[in-house]
Amino acid sequence: MKTQILKLNWKDFAKHLEALLQDNNEPVSIPLQKQFELQVDFSSLDQQLELAPSGHIEKVLFVFKKMNLYFESGLLLENNDQMYSVVSLFQKGNIRVAADDFHNQKLKLPKTQNFEVLTTSSQVFMKKLNLNWDPNNKLRAFLIQPTADFSFVLFSPVPDLWMQNEIPKLSKSMKRIFTA
């Protein structure tokens, strides 16, 4: 049974979420770097996602944490009656739980099938959420819905031509993990 985060007390759950996001007991397969360096080859993703936990929310968080290696920034959104709230975010290697005021903002996203990937300019999300992650408009936003109750919005500066080949790998890996 899937548990919606919004049905829980947000402050209590945010503490639990923070502990899950900061779990340092998982094996690290990519060496830590002093400066954020984006990985642009999704071929190693399957191997990393094999370690995903079985619990629904834990699996979503685990996969979202892994996206931190492949995308410059990202948002984890929870669906509550087709209105989405940000529950976690990352930027250039730093991942955290959404602040209360940020979490309380609601977004309406286009309806998609699970694992379908939509792309747009990052400015759509930057303006709506009042973010300054892309002042030079160099990022593309990728909307991926791995489950009916969660969506990822992932931002990348990698050229579209490269991402055309890599995004299907990402979608295939997520499908394998979330349908297993």
Buried (B, 14 or more C-beta within 10 A) or exposed (E): EEEEBBEEEBEEBBEEBEEBBEEEEEEEEEEEEEEEEBBBEBEBBEEBBEEBBEEBBEBBBBBBBBBBBBBBBBBBBBBBEEBBBBBBBBBEBEBBBBEEEBBEBEBEBEEEEBBEBBBEEBEEBBEEBEBEBBEEEEBBBBBBBBBEBBBBBBBBBBEEEEBEEBBEBBBBBBEBBBEE
